[in-house]
């Protein structure tokens, strides 16, 4: 299910994230209005409404119709995947809210109004998904998911209210692992599927822009960020019972899921002064990706240096 959400996030937000990054140079093709432009505001509201309703209807056809509808019920999945899926929910909510804020600012709406109304878009959208889960036999309404969705919304709105900018961004990185070979039906078969479905290779990051927390006249590079990451490994099922999926294979006895914590550096692509518009477009579209860099990993295996981690 989370795979579809991630794909929707990429498809729906790519053009807006490009515009956000382009605008940071003060040269946006889609000019941000200095005062409220009613036509732009109407366009934003219309596009967001159509996009939200249309994507929910599409998900209902592509996903929920495969399961029988039931009375509304709850589903507790808080212990699954060592909460990796929950952070994915937070990131989705964060970036939908981020895009919502920038879209309303583009229309000329005031910063505070744009932050409160646009920043809540992710929570509204994902709440719709959770309600659909609640009526699906294959799923259920997850309070853990809702708390994660709310956390992403709080992060984007809180920074908008406090600083009128996003000094701390959620980012994502992923690499291939051997665990997908053990259960490809769940963790993916093709290259793209494995990156999106195999939690063992995924890392979620808080990327902090250092200069924004320093004095304004500092010469510290504005593009250099400090990144704090979280991951998990040795998981081939949501819960800690892999033996039921292993057909009594001996390697299952060696699996012991564990958490990983990372410290690394990152690049804030929106702070780079790049003249080529096509390069800016690429950077803006994929600005949510944590770039490969050296990293320190802390886990049950102790402290390790990863010279090139993604």
BALOBA-1460 file (C-alpha; in Angstrom, 3 decimals):
// residues 310
<rec num="1" residu="x" x="0.000" y="0.000" z="0.000"/>
<rec num="2" residu="x" x="2.787" y="2.411" z="0.920"/>
<rec num="3" residu="x" x="4.331" y="1.832" z="-2.508"/>
<rec num="4" residu="x" x="1.291" y="3.340" z="-4.205"/>
<rec num="5" residu="x" x="1.446" y="6.294" z="-1.838"/>
<rec num="6" residu="x" x="5.103" y="6.868" z="-2.665"/>
<rec num="7" residu="x" x="4.431" y="6.668" z="-6.389"/>
<rec num="8" residu="x" x="1.581" y="9.148" z="-6.032"/>
<rec num="9" residu="x" x="3.845" y="11.454" z="-4.063"/>
<rec num="10" residu="x" x="6.421" y="11.467" z="-6.860"/>
<rec num="11" residu="x" x="3.862" y="11.985" z="-9.605"/>
<rec num="12" residu="x" x="1.802" y="14.662" z="-7.861"/>
<rec num="13" residu="x" x="4.591" y="16.700" z="-6.297"/>
<rec num="14" residu="x" x="7.402" y="16.623" z="-8.869"/>
<rec num="15" residu="x" x="6.270" y="19.728" z="-10.803"/>
<rec num="16" residu="x" x="5.581" y="21.670" z="-7.610"/>
<rec num="17" residu="x" x="8.894" y="20.747" z="-5.990"/>
<rec num="18" residu="x" x="10.656" y="21.882" z="-9.156"/>
<rec num="19" residu="x" x="8.847" y="25.215" z="-8.931"/>
<rec num="20" residu="x" x="9.737" y="25.530" z="-5.229"/>
<rec num="21" residu="x" x="13.415" y="25.003" z="-5.963"/>
<rec num="22" residu="x" x="13.331" y="27.280" z="-8.996"/>
<rec num="23" residu="x" x="11.600" y="29.996" z="-6.989"/>
<rec num="24" residu="x" x="14.330" y="29.943" z="-4.350"/>
<rec num="25" residu="x" x="16.613" y="31.639" z="-6.870"/>
<rec num="26" residu="x" x="14.095" y="34.445" z="-7.383"/>
<rec num="27" residu="x" x="13.691" y="33.476" z="-11.048"/>
<rec num="28" residu="x" x="10.656" y="31.226" z="-11.061"/>
<rec num="29" residu="x" x="9.013" y="30.686" z="-14.440"/>
<rec num="30" residu="x" x="5.756" y="30.395" z="-12.517"/>
<rec num="31" residu="x" x="5.972" y="33.854" z="-10.952"/>
<rec num="32" residu="x" x="4.897" y="34.114" z="-7.310"/>
<rec num="33" residu="x" x="2.347" y="36.909" z="-6.955"/>
<rec num="34" residu="x" x="3.100" y="39.744" z="-4.535"/>
<rec num="35" residu="x" x="-0.592" y="40.059" z="-3.670"/>
<rec num="36" residu="x" x="-3.551" y="37.721" z="-3.808"/>
<rec num="37" residu="x" x="-4.412" y="36.695" z="-7.349"/>
<rec num="38" residu="x" x="-7.950" y="35.288" z="-7.314"/>
<rec num="39" residu="x" x="-7.473" y="33.401" z="-10.580"/>
<rec num="40" residu="x" x="-4.344" y="31.681" z="-9.353"/>
<rec num="41" residu="x" x="-6.019" y="30.867" z="-6.035"/>
<rec num="42" residu="x" x="-8.993" y="29.365" z="-7.846"/>
<rec num="43" residu="x" x="-6.624" y="27.334" z="-10.028"/>
<rec num="44" residu="x" x="-4.750" y="26.034" z="-6.979"/>
<rec num="45" residu="x" x="-7.941" y="25.057" z="-5.157"/>
<rec num="46" residu="x" x="-9.339" y="23.430" z="-8.292"/>
<rec num="47" residu="x" x="-6.201" y="21.449" z="-9.082"/>
<rec num="48" residu="x" x="-5.757" y="20.298" z="-5.481"/>
<rec num="49" residu="x" x="-9.407" y="19.255" z="-5.236"/>
<rec num="50" residu="x" x="-9.360" y="17.366" z="-8.522"/>
<rec num="51" residu="x" x="-5.996" y="15.804" z="-7.716"/>
<rec num="52" residu="x" x="-7.065" y="14.679" z="-4.254"/>
<rec num="53" residu="x" x="-10.456" y="13.301" z="-5.233"/>
<rec num="54" residu="x" x="-9.166" y="11.815" z="-8.498"/>
<rec num="55" residu="x" x="-6.229" y="10.008" z="-6.894"/>
<rec num="56" residu="x" x="-8.436" y="8.617" z="-4.108"/>
<rec num="57" residu="x" x="-10.908" y="7.327" z="-6.673"/>
<rec num="58" residu="x" x="-8.051" y="5.801" z="-8.665"/>
<rec num="59" residu="x" x="-6.706" y="4.072" z="-5.557"/>
<rec num="60" residu="x" x="-10.159" y="2.742" z="-4.816"/>
<rec num="61" residu="x" x="-10.277" y="1.146" z="-8.273"/>
<rec num="62" residu="x" x="-6.688" y="-0.093" z="-8.327"/>
<rec num="63" residu="x" x="-6.395" y="-1.261" z="-4.755"/>
<rec num="64" residu="x" x="-9.425" y="-1.280" z="-2.466"/>
<rec num="65" residu="x" x="-11.767" y="-3.013" z="-4.911"/>
<rec num="66" residu="x" x="-9.579" y="-6.096" z="-4.549"/>
<rec num="67" residu="x" x="-10.836" y="-6.468" z="-0.978"/>
<rec num="68" residu="x" x="-14.332" y="-6.893" z="0.386"/>
<rec num="69" residu="x" x="-15.871" y="-3.878" z="2.080"/>
<rec num="70" residu="x" x="-16.607" y="-4.278" z="5.803"/>
<rec num="71" residu="x" x="-17.999" y="-2.151" z="8.635"/>
<rec num="72" residu="x" x="-15.532" y="0.455" z="9.834"/>
<rec num="73" residu="x" x="-12.838" y="-1.103" z="12.020"/>
<rec num="74" residu="x" x="-9.415" y="-0.357" z="13.509"/>
<rec num="75" residu="x" x="-6.109" y="-2.079" z="12.779"/>
<rec num="76" residu="x" x="-3.039" y="-1.958" z="15.035"/>
<rec num="77" residu="x" x="0.128" y="-2.195" z="12.955"/>
<rec num="78" residu="x" x="2.328" y="-0.061" z="15.196"/>
<rec num="79" residu="x" x="4.860" y="-2.830" z="15.817"/>
<rec num="80" residu="x" x="5.409" y="-3.673" z="12.145"/>
<rec num="81" residu="x" x="8.589" y="-2.994" z="10.156"/>
<rec num="82" residu="x" x="10.213" y="-1.344" z="13.216"/>
<rec num="83" residu="x" x="8.111" y="1.741" z="12.366"/>
<rec num="84" residu="x" x="9.821" y="2.325" z="9.013"/>
<rec num="85" residu="x" x="6.420" y="2.525" z="7.328"/>
<rec num="86" residu="x" x="5.289" y="5.134" z="9.849"/>
<rec num="87" residu="x" x="8.177" y="7.437" z="8.942"/>
<rec num="88" residu="x" x="7.169" y="6.961" z="5.301"/>
<rec num="89" residu="x" x="3.724" y="8.262" z="6.217"/>
<rec num="90" residu="x" x="5.260" y="11.294" z="7.921"/>
<rec num="91" residu="x" x="7.387" y="12.068" z="4.873"/>
<rec num="92" residu="x" x="4.398" y="11.797" z="2.551"/>
<rec num="93" residu="x" x="2.336" y="14.122" z="4.727"/>
<rec num="94" residu="x" x="5.252" y="16.546" z="5.022"/>
<rec num="95" residu="x" x="5.838" y="16.927" z="1.290"/>
<rec num="96" residu="x" x="2.183" y="17.157" z="0.330"/>
<rec num="97" residu="x" x="1.871" y="19.921" z="2.926"/>
<rec num="98" residu="x" x="5.076" y="21.555" z="1.674"/>
<rec num="99" residu="x" x="3.719" y="21.574" z="-1.868"/>
<rec num="100" residu="x" x="0.373" y="22.900" z="-0.616"/>
<rec num="101" residu="x" x="2.063" y="25.821" z="1.130"/>
<rec num="102" residu="x" x="4.109" y="26.802" z="-1.904"/>
<rec num="103" residu="x" x="1.123" y="26.519" z="-4.228"/>
<rec num="104" residu="x" x="-0.871" y="28.948" z="-2.080"/>
<rec num="105" residu="x" x="2.096" y="31.314" z="-1.785"/>
<rec num="106" residu="x" x="2.339" y="31.233" z="-5.579"/>
<rec num="107" residu="x" x="-1.257" y="32.477" z="-5.698"/>
<rec num="108" residu="x" x="-0.297" y="35.446" z="-3.520"/>
<rec num="109" residu="x" x="-1.968" y="34.261" z="-0.323"/>
<rec num="110" residu="x" x="-0.276" y="35.556" z="2.839"/>
<rec num="111" residu="x" x="2.494" y="33.447" z="4.345"/>
<rec num="112" residu="x" x="0.611" y="32.537" z="7.534"/>
<rec num="113" residu="x" x="-2.596" y="31.643" z="5.723"/>
<rec num="114" residu="x" x="-0.688" y="29.642" z="3.116"/>
<rec num="115" residu="x" x="1.160" y="27.788" z="5.864"/>
<rec num="116" residu="x" x="-1.913" y="26.824" z="7.852"/>
<rec num="117" residu="x" x="-4.203" y="25.945" z="4.953"/>
<rec num="118" residu="x" x="-1.619" y="24.492" z="2.581"/>
<rec num="119" residu="x" x="0.388" y="22.697" z="5.255"/>
<rec num="120" residu="x" x="-2.654" y="20.696" z="6.325"/>
<rec num="121" residu="x" x="-3.224" y="19.276" z="2.846"/>
<rec num="122" residu="x" x="-1.144" y="16.165" z="3.545"/>
<rec num="123" residu="x" x="-3.083" y="15.318" z="6.690"/>
<rec num="124" residu="x" x="-6.413" y="15.805" z="4.890"/>
<rec num="125" residu="x" x="-5.356" y="13.633" z="1.955"/>
<rec num="126" residu="x" x="-3.891" y="10.803" z="4.036"/>
<rec num="127" residu="x" x="-6.881" y="10.876" z="6.391"/>
<rec num="128" residu="x" x="-8.992" y="10.018" z="3.356"/>
<rec num="129" residu="x" x="-6.772" y="7.015" z="2.712"/>
<rec num="130" residu="x" x="-7.015" y="5.888" z="6.317"/>
<rec num="131" residu="x" x="-10.802" y="6.106" z="6.215"/>
<rec num="132" residu="x" x="-10.784" y="3.902" z="3.119"/>
<rec num="133" residu="x" x="-8.501" y="1.484" z="4.961"/>
<rec num="134" residu="x" x="-11.032" y="1.409" z="7.797"/>
<rec num="135" residu="x" x="-13.728" y="-0.005" z="5.516"/>
<rec num="136" residu="x" x="-11.433" y="-2.518" z="3.788"/>
<rec num="137" residu="x" x="-11.284" y="-6.164" z="4.837"/>
<rec num="138" residu="x" x="-7.585" y="-6.299" z="3.996"/>
<rec num="139" residu="x" x="-6.671" y="-3.366" z="6.208"/>
<rec num="140" residu="x" x="-8.157" y="-1.138" z="8.883"/>
<rec num="141" residu="x" x="-7.967" y="2.353" z="10.312"/>
<rec num="142" residu="x" x="-4.533" y="2.714" z="11.909"/>
<rec num="143" residu="x" x="-4.110" y="5.227" z="14.719"/>
<rec num="144" residu="x" x="-0.353" y="4.824" z="14.342"/>
<rec num="145" residu="x" x="-0.557" y="5.892" z="10.720"/>
<rec num="146" residu="x" x="-2.664" y="8.895" z="11.667"/>
<rec num="147" residu="x" x="-0.166" y="9.981" z="14.329"/>
<rec num="148" residu="x" x="2.626" y="9.653" z="11.769"/>
<rec num="149" residu="x" x="0.626" y="11.690" z="9.249"/>
<rec num="150" residu="x" x="0.037" y="14.352" z="11.887"/>
<rec num="151" residu="x" x="3.761" y="14.421" z="12.748"/>
<rec num="152" residu="x" x="4.656" y="15.258" z="9.144"/>
<rec num="153" residu="x" x="2.050" y="18.014" z="9.105"/>
<rec num="154" residu="x" x="3.294" y="19.458" z="12.411"/>
<rec num="155" residu="x" x="6.851" y="19.499" z="11.047"/>
<rec num="156" residu="x" x="5.953" y="21.447" z="7.915"/>
<rec num="157" residu="x" x="3.473" y="23.855" z="9.546"/>
<rec num="158" residu="x" x="5.590" y="24.366" z="12.648"/>
<rec num="159" residu="x" x="8.597" y="25.491" z="10.640"/>
<rec num="160" residu="x" x="6.450" y="27.707" z="8.457"/>
<rec num="161" residu="x" x="4.987" y="29.450" z="11.492"/>
<rec num="162" residu="x" x="8.300" y="29.737" z="13.361"/>
<rec num="163" residu="x" x="10.671" y="30.624" z="10.517"/>
<rec num="164" residu="x" x="8.612" y="31.011" z="7.313"/>
<rec num="165" residu="x" x="10.962" y="28.448" z="5.744"/>
<rec num="166" residu="x" x="11.795" y="24.762" z="5.962"/>
<rec num="167" residu="x" x="15.106" y="24.555" z="7.779"/>
<rec num="168" residu="x" x="14.650" y="20.846" z="8.521"/>
<rec num="169" residu="x" x="13.534" y="18.612" z="5.657"/>
<rec num="170" residu="x" x="12.611" y="14.945" z="5.585"/>
<rec num="171" residu="x" x="14.610" y="13.047" z="2.981"/>
<rec num="172" residu="x" x="14.882" y="9.521" z="1.632"/>
<rec num="173" residu="x" x="17.614" y="7.219" z="0.369"/>
<rec num="174" residu="x" x="17.626" y="3.556" z="-0.622"/>
<rec num="175" residu="x" x="19.885" y="0.745" z="-1.805"/>
<rec num="176" residu="x" x="19.439" y="-2.882" z="-2.790"/>
<rec num="177" residu="x" x="19.716" y="-5.642" z="-0.185"/>
<rec num="178" residu="x" x="19.751" y="-9.439" z="-0.342"/>
<rec num="179" residu="x" x="16.619" y="-9.703" z="1.801"/>
<rec num="180" residu="x" x="14.353" y="-9.057" z="-1.175"/>
<rec num="181" residu="x" x="15.559" y="-12.379" z="-2.632"/>
<rec num="182" residu="x" x="14.103" y="-14.218" z="0.369"/>
<rec num="183" residu="x" x="10.592" y="-12.881" z="-0.156"/>
<rec num="184" residu="x" x="10.312" y="-11.099" z="-3.519"/>
<rec num="185" residu="x" x="6.500" y="-11.137" z="-3.490"/>
<rec num="186" residu="x" x="6.562" y="-8.679" z="-0.584"/>
<rec num="187" residu="x" x="9.906" y="-6.923" z="-0.930"/>
<rec num="188" residu="x" x="9.961" y="-6.562" z="-4.716"/>
<rec num="189" residu="x" x="11.325" y="-8.267" z="-7.791"/>
<rec num="190" residu="x" x="12.329" y="-5.520" z="-10.221"/>
<rec num="191" residu="x" x="14.860" y="-2.823" z="-9.399"/>
<rec num="192" residu="x" x="12.279" y="-0.078" z="-8.881"/>
<rec num="193" residu="x" x="10.035" y="-2.312" z="-6.766"/>
<rec num="194" residu="x" x="12.876" y="-3.264" z="-4.455"/>
<rec num="195" residu="x" x="13.800" y="0.354" z="-3.818"/>
<rec num="196" residu="x" x="10.199" y="1.191" z="-2.918"/>
<rec num="197" residu="x" x="9.189" y="-1.986" z="-1.071"/>
<rec num="198" residu="x" x="12.293" y="-3.318" z="0.661"/>
<rec num="199" residu="x" x="12.456" y="-1.465" z="3.979"/>
<rec num="200" residu="x" x="15.829" y="-3.086" z="4.710"/>
<rec num="201" residu="x" x="17.521" y="-0.839" z="2.164"/>
<rec num="202" residu="x" x="15.631" y="2.358" z="2.964"/>
<rec num="203" residu="x" x="16.811" y="5.200" z="5.189"/>
<rec num="204" residu="x" x="14.801" y="8.229" z="6.250"/>
<rec num="205" residu="x" x="16.634" y="11.411" z="7.145"/>
<rec num="206" residu="x" x="16.160" y="14.699" z="8.936"/>
<rec num="207" residu="x" x="18.303" y="17.092" z="6.897"/>
<rec num="208" residu="x" x="19.097" y="20.256" z="8.898"/>
<rec num="209" residu="x" x="20.315" y="23.374" z="7.132"/>
<rec num="210" residu="x" x="23.148" y="24.491" z="9.390"/>
<rec num="211" residu="x" x="23.502" y="28.072" z="8.154"/>
<rec num="212" residu="x" x="19.856" y="28.876" z="8.859"/>
<rec num="213" residu="x" x="20.526" y="28.320" z="12.580"/>
<rec num="214" residu="x" x="23.639" y="30.539" z="12.611"/>
<rec num="215" residu="x" x="24.093" y="34.321" z="12.524"/>
<rec num="216" residu="x" x="22.971" y="35.953" z="9.283"/>
<rec num="217" residu="x" x="26.409" y="37.323" z="8.428"/>
<rec num="218" residu="x" x="28.135" y="33.951" z="8.727"/>
<rec num="219" residu="x" x="30.128" y="32.694" z="5.739"/>
<rec num="220" residu="x" x="29.185" y="29.081" z="6.406"/>
<rec num="221" residu="x" x="28.052" y="27.456" z="3.111"/>
<rec num="222" residu="x" x="24.280" y="27.624" z="2.836"/>
<rec num="223" residu="x" x="24.051" y="24.364" z="0.894"/>
<rec num="224" residu="x" x="25.740" y="22.163" z="3.531"/>
<rec num="225" residu="x" x="23.336" y="20.239" z="5.784"/>
<rec num="226" residu="x" x="23.678" y="17.914" z="8.743"/>
<rec num="227" residu="x" x="21.671" y="14.705" z="8.260"/>
<rec num="228" residu="x" x="20.321" y="12.360" z="10.947"/>
<rec num="229" residu="x" x="19.082" y="9.042" z="9.581"/>
<rec num="230" residu="x" x="17.044" y="6.044" z="10.686"/>
<rec num="231" residu="x" x="16.851" y="2.584" z="9.127"/>
<rec num="232" residu="x" x="16.248" y="-1.069" z="9.989"/>
<rec num="233" residu="x" x="17.423" y="-4.410" z="8.676"/>
<rec num="234" residu="x" x="16.896" y="-8.199" z="8.617"/>
<rec num="235" residu="x" x="13.140" y="-7.857" z="8.040"/>
<rec num="236" residu="x" x="11.226" y="-10.093" z="5.628"/>
<rec num="237" residu="x" x="7.822" y="-9.597" z="7.247"/>
<rec num="238" residu="x" x="6.004" y="-6.865" z="9.067"/>
<rec num="239" residu="x" x="6.202" y="-8.597" z="12.428"/>
<rec num="240" residu="x" x="8.976" y="-10.464" z="14.187"/>
<rec num="241" residu="x" x="7.964" y="-13.944" z="13.007"/>
<rec num="242" residu="x" x="9.919" y="-14.639" z="9.792"/>
<rec num="243" residu="x" x="9.986" y="-18.405" z="10.278"/>
<rec num="244" residu="x" x="6.438" y="-18.727" z="8.966"/>
<rec num="245" residu="x" x="7.630" y="-17.376" z="5.610"/>
<rec num="246" residu="x" x="10.867" y="-19.317" z="5.304"/>
<rec num="247" residu="x" x="9.728" y="-22.855" z="4.584"/>
<rec num="248" residu="x" x="11.963" y="-24.092" z="7.430"/>
<rec num="249" residu="x" x="15.085" y="-22.732" z="5.762"/>
<rec num="250" residu="x" x="17.993" y="-22.645" z="8.223"/>
<rec num="251" residu="x" x="18.931" y="-19.049" z="7.419"/>
<rec num="252" residu="x" x="15.725" y="-17.882" z="9.123"/>
<rec num="253" residu="x" x="17.236" y="-18.699" z="12.498"/>
<rec num="254" residu="x" x="19.890" y="-16.057" z="11.904"/>
<rec num="255" residu="x" x="17.470" y="-13.213" z="11.203"/>
<rec num="256" residu="x" x="17.138" y="-10.751" z="14.071"/>
<rec num="257" residu="x" x="15.677" y="-7.420" z="13.026"/>
<rec num="258" residu="x" x="17.411" y="-4.363" z="14.374"/>
<rec num="259" residu="x" x="17.450" y="-0.570" z="14.123"/>
<rec num="260" residu="x" x="20.144" y="1.613" z="12.576"/>
<rec num="261" residu="x" x="20.984" y="5.243" z="13.344"/>
<rec num="262" residu="x" x="23.041" y="7.434" z="11.014"/>
<rec num="263" residu="x" x="24.971" y="10.681" z="11.083"/>
<rec num="264" residu="x" x="25.971" y="12.168" z="7.751"/>
<rec num="265" residu="x" x="26.176" y="15.336" z="5.665"/>
<rec num="266" residu="x" x="23.783" y="16.393" z="2.940"/>
<rec num="267" residu="x" x="23.329" y="19.040" z="0.266"/>
<rec num="268" residu="x" x="20.381" y="21.445" z="0.200"/>
<rec num="269" residu="x" x="19.860" y="21.627" z="-3.549"/>
<rec num="270" residu="x" x="17.735" y="24.758" z="-3.259"/>
<rec num="271" residu="x" x="20.746" y="26.677" z="-1.930"/>
<rec num="272" residu="x" x="23.020" y="25.928" z="-4.884"/>
<rec num="273" residu="x" x="23.483" y="28.785" z="-7.328"/>
<rec num="274" residu="x" x="23.066" y="27.005" z="-10.650"/>
<rec num="275" residu="x" x="22.409" y="28.883" z="-13.877"/>
<rec num="276" residu="x" x="21.343" y="26.004" z="-16.111"/>
<rec num="277" residu="x" x="17.538" y="25.807" z="-15.893"/>
<rec num="278" residu="x" x="17.420" y="22.097" z="-16.774"/>
<rec num="279" residu="x" x="19.791" y="21.224" z="-13.961"/>
<rec num="280" residu="x" x="17.661" y="23.347" z="-11.617"/>
<rec num="281" residu="x" x="14.595" y="21.448" z="-12.793"/>
<rec num="282" residu="x" x="16.177" y="18.086" z="-11.977"/>
<rec num="283" residu="x" x="17.417" y="19.296" z="-8.599"/>
<rec num="284" residu="x" x="14.022" y="20.723" z="-7.696"/>
<rec num="285" residu="x" x="12.178" y="17.564" z="-8.686"/>
<rec num="286" residu="x" x="14.428" y="15.235" z="-6.702"/>
<rec num="287" residu="x" x="15.208" y="17.519" z="-3.781"/>
<rec num="288" residu="x" x="13.622" y="15.058" z="-1.340"/>
<rec num="289" residu="x" x="16.400" y="12.517" z="-1.972"/>
<rec num="290" residu="x" x="19.345" y="12.397" z="0.426"/>
<rec num="291" residu="x" x="22.519" y="12.462" z="-1.657"/>
<rec num="292" residu="x" x="25.170" y="9.746" z="-1.184"/>
<rec num="293" residu="x" x="27.841" y="10.703" z="1.322"/>
<rec num="294" residu="x" x="30.033" y="9.248" z="4.078"/>
<rec num="295" residu="x" x="28.005" y="8.266" z="7.147"/>
<rec num="296" residu="x" x="28.451" y="6.899" z="10.650"/>
<rec num="297" residu="x" x="26.115" y="4.000" z="11.482"/>
<rec num="298" residu="x" x="25.212" y="2.988" z="15.032"/>
<rec num="299" residu="x" x="23.433" y="-0.343" z="15.497"/>
<rec num="300" residu="x" x="23.681" y="-3.626" z="17.381"/>
<rec num="301" residu="x" x="26.904" y="-4.157" z="15.423"/>
<rec num="302" residu="x" x="28.476" y="-1.103" z="17.045"/>
<rec num="303" residu="x" x="29.717" y="2.081" z="15.385"/>
<rec num="304" residu="x" x="30.727" y="1.747" z="11.729"/>
<rec num="305" residu="x" x="31.936" y="4.172" z="9.079"/>
<rec num="306" residu="x" x="30.199" y="3.924" z="5.697"/>
<rec num="307" residu="x" x="32.501" y="5.693" z="3.194"/>
<rec num="308" residu="x" x="29.742" y="6.014" z="0.587"/>
<rec num="309" residu="x" x="26.217" y="5.466" z="1.912"/>
<rec num="310" residu="x" x="22.933" y="5.868" z="0.103"/>
